[in-house]
Amino acid sequence: MAFEWQVFCQDTIERTVVAGCFGTGGNQGTQTYLDWLLSAWGQTVLVAGLSMVVALLVGSIIGVIRTLPDSPWLARFGNAWVELFRNIPLLVQIFLWYHVVPVVFPAFADTPKLMLVVAGLGLFTSARIAEQVRAGVQALPRGQRYAGMALGFTTPQYYRYVLLPMAFRIIIPPLTSEAMNIFKNSSVAFAVSIVELTFYAQQVAEETSRGIEVYMAVTALYVVSALAINRIMAFIEKRVRVPGFVASTGGGTEMHALDFSFFTWDVFRAYVLTGMYFSFALTAVATIGGIVFGTVLALMRLSGIKPLELVAATYVNGMRSIPLLMVLLWFFLLVPFIIGRPIGAEMTAVITFIAFEAAYFSEIVRAGIQSIARGQVYAGQALGMTYGQNMRLVILPQAFRNMIPVFLTQTIILFQDTSLVYIITAHDMLHGFTVAGNNLSHSREAYILAAVLYFVICYTLSWVVKRVQQKIAIIR
């Protein structure tokens, strides 16, 4: 099968190849698909960049107030903020900002949809950054705080001059992950017709029937962007890291009236219940499949066999550099084209989630294996065990036990991500709420109810994780 890269040099209106490709955007109002690609890339960078600014500002404030001494009510507010924005899927939050907020709060009616997406993505990420800021501040020795107080600093002063500079230097590695995640998560803007990379990929693939070339180019831009962010943050970390520091653990003013009376048990059973079953089933199957596949990848990376290490590392790093939504569209639109028959939205979701989550579970398993004391390995060898027996009977059981809380946390994230299958028309829980809202003319109320139900489920699961973390202890 030959690739036709000249598709990017075609005029977007007349579909004729333009000499030179670049710089045709201002020629009689036309542009090439390459011009459009670069414009969509710029839009993606803009959404991600503005969202990161919002997330850093808000997340830093929330993270700080959660650590303030003698301010229990501020700490409770910060905790509530984190739980609220962390336990509702990003796509649901984007729909709330786009469909509900401008109607319920008319002051937002004329707000550009790009800024609504920035607000949704920024506040969603702020909850994660707030956790990192809190952890960074609490990881500092208490003597840092006392030293600031001994110098006569007020609380704002010793946070500004003593605690926060050190805390931000400590949390640069997790901030790197969030910077990469926010760039990938910007792909959800596609759901509200922001012309970013994912929107471009689907639109141009339909117009030109050259989906493979288009998706390869867009995927390459996501990977290049993620690697660039990683290198920039690594450079910053190298310059500012703390040597030798090891942390201890519109026109109207009235609000639009909302009517939830439409949502009866019959409506829930008819529209939402089937989708809820699918969301839970997808989460369970993807978790099990992802752990199994991820364990294989982790063992390959730790095998000491260079070709296996290279294959596993390339797969894991590649998957972690691409938005889940892009991977979904790859499987949904391109795999049927390659194999010659459709595989269905539900099966696409299952395959995609297992393949995608395996990269994340692989890193969890690898960290769990590396956390086991080497004496355990030597003990198995002393008993005459082979490598496989030692790994199966000694190392992996302890590693999995160590990683149970992290597995559960990743499963919660996976459950939230299942809302993305709405994009490929799979009948998940969000799809059920959307259809109910559209059919019964209560879309805004349906999205609010979806957010509430996702929050209740995810908050309950988070509570379970905390209980498990308290009960699981390994005697070393």
C-alpha positions as CSV (number, residue, x, y, z in Angstrom):
1,M,0.0,0.0,0.0
2,A,1.6,3.3,-1.2
3,F,1.4,6.4,0.9
4,E,0.3,9.6,-0.8
5,W,1.9,12.4,1.3
6,Q,1.1,14.9,-1.4
7,V,-2.4,15.1,0.1
8,F,-1.1,17.8,2.4
9,C,-0.2,19.9,-0.6
10,Q,-3.7,19.8,-1.9
11,D,-5.9,22.9,-1.9
12,T,-8.7,22.5,0.7
13,I,-11.3,23.8,-1.7
14,E,-10.4,22.6,-5.2
15,R,-8.4,19.6,-4.1
16,T,-5.6,20.4,-6.6
17,V,-1.9,20.0,-5.7
18,V,-0.4,23.4,-4.9
19,A,3.3,24.0,-5.7
20,G,5.3,24.7,-2.7
21,C,2.6,23.7,-0.2
22,F,3.5,26.5,2.3
23,G,2.3,30.0,2.4
24,T,-0.9,29.6,0.4
25,G,-3.3,30.5,3.2
26,G,-3.6,34.0,2.0
27,N,-3.9,33.2,-1.8
28,Q,-7.4,34.0,-2.8
29,G,-8.7,32.8,0.5
30,T,-7.5,29.2,0.0
31,Q,-5.1,27.1,1.9
32,T,-3.5,23.7,1.7
33,Y,-4.1,20.8,4.1
34,L,-0.6,21.4,5.4
35,D,-1.4,25.0,6.3
36,W,-4.5,23.8,8.0
37,L,-2.5,21.1,9.9
38,L,-0.1,23.7,11.2
39,S,-3.0,26.0,12.2
40,A,-4.6,23.1,14.1
41,W,-1.3,22.4,15.8
42,G,-1.1,26.0,16.8
43,Q,-4.7,25.9,18.2
44,T,-3.8,22.8,20.2
45,V,-0.7,24.5,21.6
46,L,-2.8,27.6,22.5
47,V,-5.5,25.5,24.3
48,A,-2.9,23.5,26.2
49,G,-0.8,26.5,27.1
50,L,-3.6,28.7,28.4
51,S,-5.1,25.7,30.3
52,M,-1.7,25.1,31.9
53,V,-1.5,28.7,33.1
54,V,-5.0,28.4,34.6
55,A,-4.1,25.0,36.2
56,L,-0.9,26.3,37.7
57,L,-2.4,29.5,39.1
58,V,-5.5,27.8,40.5
59,G,-3.8,24.6,41.5
60,S,-1.1,26.5,43.4
61,I,-3.6,28.5,45.4
62,I,-5.7,25.5,46.2
63,G,-2.6,23.4,47.1
64,V,-1.3,26.2,49.4
65,I,-4.6,26.7,51.3
66,R,-4.8,23.0,52.0
67,T,-1.5,23.2,54.0
68,L,-2.2,26.5,55.9
69,P,-1.8,26.0,59.6
70,D,-4.8,26.9,61.8
71,S,-7.2,27.3,58.8
72,P,-9.4,24.2,58.8
73,W,-12.2,25.8,56.8
74,L,-9.8,26.8,54.0
75,A,-8.4,23.3,54.0
76,R,-11.8,21.8,53.8
77,F,-12.6,24.1,50.9
78,G,-9.4,23.0,49.1
79,N,-10.2,19.3,49.8
80,A,-13.7,19.8,48.4
81,W,-12.3,21.5,45.3
82,V,-9.9,18.7,44.6
83,E,-12.5,16.0,45.1
84,L,-15.0,17.8,42.9
85,F,-12.8,18.4,39.9
86,R,-10.9,15.2,40.2
87,N,-13.9,12.8,40.3
88,I,-15.8,14.1,37.3
89,P,-14.5,13.0,33.9
90,L,-12.9,15.7,31.8
91,L,-15.3,15.3,28.9
92,V,-18.3,15.7,31.1
93,Q,-16.8,18.9,32.6
94,I,-16.2,20.2,29.1
95,F,-19.8,19.5,28.2
96,L,-21.0,21.3,31.4
97,W,-18.9,24.4,30.5
98,Y,-20.0,24.4,26.9
99,H,-23.7,23.5,27.2
100,V,-24.8,24.4,30.7
101,V,-22.7,27.3,32.1
102,P,-23.5,29.8,29.3
103,V,-27.3,29.2,29.8
104,V,-27.4,28.9,33.6
105,F,-25.0,31.9,34.0
106,P,-25.9,34.4,31.1
107,A,-22.7,36.4,31.9
108,F,-20.8,33.6,30.1
109,A,-23.2,33.6,27.1
110,D,-20.8,35.5,24.8
111,T,-17.6,33.8,26.0
112,P,-15.7,32.2,23.1
113,K,-15.9,28.4,23.2
114,L,-12.2,28.2,23.2
115,M,-12.0,30.0,26.5
116,L,-14.8,27.7,27.9
117,V,-12.6,24.7,27.0
118,V,-9.6,26.4,28.6
119,A,-11.6,26.9,31.8
120,G,-12.8,23.3,31.8
121,L,-9.4,21.8,31.1
122,G,-7.5,24.2,33.4
123,L,-9.8,23.6,36.4
124,F,-9.8,19.9,35.8
125,T,-5.9,19.8,35.9
126,S,-5.8,22.3,38.8
127,A,-7.1,19.6,41.1
128,R,-4.1,17.4,40.2
129,I,-1.6,20.2,40.5
130,A,-3.1,21.2,43.9
131,E,-2.3,17.6,45.1
132,Q,1.3,17.9,43.9
133,V,1.7,21.4,45.5
134,R,0.3,20.1,48.8
135,A,2.6,17.0,48.7
136,G,5.6,19.2,47.9
137,V,5.0,21.6,50.8
138,Q,4.3,18.7,53.2
139,A,7.4,16.9,52.1
140,L,9.6,19.8,53.4
141,P,11.1,19.4,56.9
142,R,9.1,21.2,59.5
143,G,12.3,23.1,60.4
144,Q,11.9,25.1,57.2
145,R,8.7,26.5,58.5
146,Y,10.1,27.2,61.9
147,A,13.2,28.9,60.4
148,G,10.9,31.3,58.6
149,M,8.9,32.0,61.7
150,A,12.2,32.6,63.6
151,L,13.1,35.2,61.1
152,G,9.9,37.1,61.8
153,F,8.2,36.2,58.5
154,T,4.4,36.3,58.4
155,T,2.6,33.2,57.0
156,P,2.4,34.7,53.5
157,Q,6.1,35.7,53.6
158,Y,7.5,32.3,54.7
159,Y,5.3,30.6,52.1
160,R,6.5,33.0,49.4
161,Y,10.2,33.1,50.3
162,V,10.8,29.8,52.0
163,L,8.3,27.0,51.4
164,L,7.0,27.5,47.9
165,P,10.3,28.0,46.0
166,M,11.6,24.7,47.5
167,A,8.3,22.9,47.0
168,F,8.1,23.8,43.3
169,R,11.6,22.6,42.7
170,I,10.7,19.3,44.3
171,I,7.5,18.7,42.2
172,I,8.9,19.5,38.8
173,P,8.9,15.7,37.8
174,P,5.2,15.3,38.4
175,L,4.5,18.7,36.8
176,T,6.2,17.4,33.7
177,S,3.7,14.6,33.5
178,E,0.8,17.1,34.0
179,A,2.2,19.3,31.2
180,M,2.3,16.3,28.9
181,N,-1.2,15.2,30.0
182,I,-2.7,18.6,29.5
183,F,-1.4,18.7,25.9
184,K,-2.9,15.3,25.2
185,N,-6.1,16.1,27.0
186,S,-6.6,19.2,24.8
187,S,-7.9,16.7,22.3
188,V,-11.3,16.7,24.0
189,A,-11.8,20.2,22.6
190,F,-12.7,18.3,19.4
191,A,-16.0,17.3,21.1
192,V,-17.1,21.0,21.0
193,S,-15.8,21.7,17.5
194,I,-12.5,23.5,18.4
195,V,-10.4,23.1,15.3
196,E,-7.4,21.4,17.0
197,L,-5.4,18.4,15.8
198,T,-7.9,15.7,16.6
199,F,-10.7,17.7,14.9
200,Y,-8.4,18.2,11.9
201,A,-7.6,14.5,11.7
202,Q,-11.2,13.4,11.5
203,Q,-12.3,16.2,9.2
204,V,-9.5,15.8,6.7
205,A,-9.6,12.0,6.7
206,E,-13.2,12.2,5.7
207,E,-12.6,14.8,3.0
208,T,-9.6,13.2,1.4
209,S,-10.1,9.5,2.1
210,R,-6.4,9.4,3.1
211,G,-6.9,8.6,6.8
212,I,-3.7,6.7,7.3
213,E,-1.4,9.5,6.2
214,V,-3.5,12.1,8.1
215,Y,-3.5,10.2,11.3
216,M,0.2,9.3,11.1
217,A,1.0,13.0,10.6
218,V,-1.2,14.1,13.5
219,T,0.1,11.3,15.8
220,A,3.7,12.4,14.9
221,L,2.9,15.9,16.0
222,Y,1.5,14.8,19.3
223,V,4.6,12.6,19.9
224,V,7.0,15.4,18.9
225,S,5.1,17.9,21.1
226,A,5.1,15.6,24.1
227,L,8.8,14.8,23.8
228,A,9.6,18.6,23.4
229,I,7.6,19.3,26.6
230,N,9.5,16.4,28.4
231,R,12.9,17.8,27.3
232,I,12.1,21.4,28.3
233,M,10.9,20.3,31.7
234,A,14.0,18.0,32.1
235,F,16.2,21.0,31.3
236,I,14.3,23.1,33.9
237,E,14.6,20.3,36.5
238,K,18.3,20.0,35.9
239,R,18.8,23.7,36.5
240,V,16.6,24.2,39.6
241,R,16.6,20.8,41.3
242,V,17.6,20.5,44.9
243,P,20.8,18.5,45.1
244,G,20.7,15.7,47.6
245,F,17.2,16.4,48.8
246,V,15.0,13.4,49.5
247,A,11.4,14.2,50.4
248,S,9.7,12.5,53.2
249,T,6.8,10.8,52.2
250,G,-24.5,38.1,27.8
251,G,-27.3,40.4,28.0
252,G,-29.4,38.9,30.7
253,T,-28.8,38.6,34.4
254,E,-31.3,35.9,35.4
255,M,-30.2,32.3,35.9
256,H,-32.0,29.9,33.7
257,A,-34.4,27.6,35.5
258,L,-33.5,23.9,35.6
259,D,-36.1,21.2,35.7
260,F,-35.0,17.7,36.8
261,S,-38.5,16.3,37.2
262,F,-38.0,14.5,33.8
263,F,-35.5,12.1,35.2
264,T,-37.5,9.3,36.6
265,W,-36.6,5.7,37.3
266,D,-38.1,4.7,33.9
267,V,-35.9,7.2,32.1
268,F,-32.9,6.0,34.0
269,R,-33.6,2.4,33.2
270,A,-34.4,3.1,29.6
271,Y,-31.5,5.3,28.7
272,V,-28.7,5.2,31.3
273,L,-28.7,1.8,33.0
274,T,-27.4,-0.1,29.9
275,G,-24.7,2.4,29.3
276,M,-23.7,2.2,33.0
277,Y,-23.3,-1.6,32.7
278,F,-21.1,-1.1,29.6
279,S,-18.9,1.6,31.4
280,F,-18.4,-0.8,34.4
281,A,-17.8,-3.8,32.1
282,L,-15.3,-1.8,30.0
283,T,-13.5,-0.7,33.1
284,A,-13.3,-4.2,34.5
285,V,-12.2,-5.8,31.2
286,A,-9.7,-3.1,30.4
287,T,-8.2,-3.2,33.9
288,I,-7.7,-7.0,33.8
289,G,-6.4,-7.0,30.2
290,G,-4.2,-4.0,30.9
291,I,-2.7,-5.5,34.0
292,V,-1.9,-8.8,32.2
293,F,-0.5,-7.1,29.1
294,G,1.2,-4.5,31.2
295,T,2.9,-7.2,33.3
296,V,4.3,-8.8,30.2
297,L,5.6,-5.4,29.1
298,A,7.2,-4.7,32.5
299,L,8.9,-8.1,32.5
300,M,10.2,-7.4,29.0
301,R,11.7,-4.1,30.2
302,L,13.3,-5.8,33.1
303,S,14.5,-8.9,31.2
304,G,18.0,-7.6,30.5
305,I,17.5,-8.6,26.8
306,K,18.1,-5.5,24.8
307,P,15.7,-6.2,21.9
308,L,12.8,-7.0,24.3
309,E,13.6,-3.9,26.4
310,L,13.7,-1.7,23.3
311,V,10.3,-3.0,22.0
312,A,8.6,-2.6,25.4
313,A,10.1,0.8,26.1
314,T,9.1,2.1,22.6
315,Y,5.5,0.8,23.0
316,V,5.1,2.2,26.5
317,N,6.6,5.6,25.7
318,G,4.8,5.8,22.4
319,M,1.4,5.1,24.0
320,R,1.9,7.6,26.8
321,S,2.7,10.3,24.3
322,I,-0.5,10.0,22.3
323,P,-4.0,11.1,23.5
324,L,-6.4,8.3,24.3
325,L,-8.9,9.9,22.0
326,M,-6.5,9.8,19.1
327,V,-5.9,6.0,19.8
328,L,-9.6,5.5,19.9
329,L,-10.1,7.1,16.5
330,W,-7.1,5.1,15.1
331,F,-8.8,1.9,16.0
332,F,-12.3,3.0,15.1
333,L,-11.6,4.6,11.7
334,L,-8.4,3.0,10.4
335,V,-8.3,-0.6,11.6
336,P,-11.6,-1.5,9.7
337,F,-10.1,0.2,6.6
338,I,-6.9,-2.0,7.0
339,I,-8.6,-5.3,7.7
340,G,-11.5,-4.7,5.4
341,R,-14.4,-5.1,7.9
342,P,-15.9,-3.1,10.8
343,I,-15.2,-4.2,14.3
344,G,-17.9,-2.1,16.1
345,A,-17.7,0.7,18.6
346,E,-17.8,-1.5,21.7
347,M,-15.1,-3.9,20.5
348,T,-13.0,-0.9,19.4
349,A,-13.3,0.6,22.9
350,V,-12.3,-2.7,24.6
351,I,-9.2,-3.2,22.4
352,T,-8.1,0.4,22.6
353,F,-8.4,0.6,26.4
354,I,-6.5,-2.6,27.0
355,A,-3.7,-1.5,24.6
356,F,-3.6,2.0,26.0
357,E,-3.9,1.2,29.7
358,A,-1.3,-1.5,29.4
359,A,1.4,1.2,29.0
360,Y,0.4,2.7,32.4
361,F,-0.1,-0.5,34.2
362,S,3.3,-1.6,32.9
363,E,5.0,1.3,34.7
364,I,3.1,0.5,37.9
365,V,4.1,-3.1,37.8
366,R,7.7,-2.2,36.9
367,A,7.9,0.1,39.9
368,G,6.4,-2.6,42.1
369,I,9.0,-5.1,41.1
370,Q,11.8,-2.7,41.6
371,S,10.5,-1.9,45.1
372,I,11.1,-5.4,46.2
373,A,14.3,-5.8,48.2
374,R,17.0,-7.7,46.3
375,G,17.3,-10.1,49.3
376,Q,14.0,-11.6,48.2
377,V,15.5,-12.4,44.8
378,Y,18.6,-13.9,46.3
379,A,16.4,-16.0,48.7
380,G,14.5,-17.5,45.8
381,Q,17.7,-18.2,43.9
382,A,19.1,-19.9,47.1
383,L,16.1,-22.2,47.1
384,G,17.0,-23.3,43.5
385,M,14.2,-21.5,41.8
386,T,14.5,-20.5,38.1
387,Y,14.0,-16.9,37.0
388,G,10.4,-17.7,36.1
389,Q,9.6,-19.5,39.3
390,N,11.2,-16.7,41.4
391,M,9.2,-14.0,39.6
392,R,5.9,-16.0,39.7
393,L,6.1,-17.2,43.3
394,V,8.2,-14.6,45.2
395,I,8.5,-11.3,43.4
396,L,5.2,-10.7,41.6
397,P,2.9,-11.5,44.5
398,Q,4.7,-9.0,46.7
399,A,4.9,-6.4,43.9
400,F,1.1,-6.7,43.2
401,R,0.4,-6.4,46.9
402,N,2.5,-3.2,47.1
403,M,0.8,-1.8,44.1
404,I,-2.9,-2.5,44.9
405,P,-3.7,1.1,45.9
406,V,-2.0,2.4,42.7
407,F,-3.8,-0.2,40.6
408,L,-7.1,1.0,42.1
409,T,-6.3,4.7,41.5
410,Q,-5.5,3.9,37.9
411,T,-8.7,2.0,37.6
412,I,-10.6,5.1,38.8
413,I,-8.9,7.2,36.1
414,L,-9.7,4.5,33.6
415,F,-13.4,4.6,34.6
416,Q,-13.4,8.4,34.0
417,D,-11.7,7.9,30.6
418,T,-14.5,5.5,29.5
419,S,-16.6,8.6,28.9
420,L,-14.4,9.2,25.8
421,V,-16.1,6.3,24.0
422,Y,-19.0,8.6,23.6
423,I,-17.0,10.1,20.7
424,I,-17.2,6.9,18.7
425,T,-20.9,6.4,19.6
426,A,-20.4,3.5,21.9
427,H,-23.3,3.2,24.3
428,D,-21.7,4.1,27.6
429,M,-23.1,6.0,30.6
430,L,-22.4,9.5,29.2
431,H,-24.0,8.4,25.9
432,G,-27.2,7.4,27.8
433,F,-27.5,10.7,29.5
434,T,-26.9,12.5,26.2
435,V,-29.6,10.6,24.4
436,A,-32.0,11.0,27.3
437,G,-31.4,14.8,27.4
438,N,-31.7,15.2,23.6
439,N,-34.9,13.1,23.3
440,L,-36.6,14.7,26.3
441,S,-35.4,18.2,25.6
442,H,-33.4,18.5,28.9
443,S,-29.8,18.4,27.7
444,R,-28.5,20.7,30.4
445,E,-30.1,18.9,33.2
446,A,-28.9,15.6,31.8
447,Y,-25.2,16.7,31.7
448,I,-25.5,18.0,35.3
449,L,-26.9,14.6,36.4
450,A,-24.2,12.8,34.5
451,A,-21.6,14.9,36.4
452,V,-23.2,14.1,39.7
453,L,-23.4,10.4,39.1
454,Y,-19.8,10.2,37.9
455,F,-18.7,12.2,41.0
456,V,-20.6,9.9,43.4
457,I,-19.1,6.8,41.8
458,C,-15.5,8.1,41.6
459,Y,-15.6,9.6,45.1
460,T,-16.8,6.3,46.5
461,L,-14.1,4.5,44.7
462,S,-11.5,7.1,46.0
463,W,-12.8,6.4,49.6
464,V,-12.3,2.7,49.0
465,V,-8.7,3.3,47.8
466,K,-7.9,5.3,50.9
467,R,-9.3,2.6,53.2
468,V,-7.2,0.0,51.3
469,Q,-4.1,2.2,51.7
470,Q,-4.7,2.3,55.4
471,K,-5.1,-1.5,55.8
472,I,-2.4,-2.8,53.4
473,A,1.0,-2.9,55.1
474,I,4.0,-5.0,54.1
475,I,6.4,-6.1,56.9
476,R,9.9,-5.4,55.6
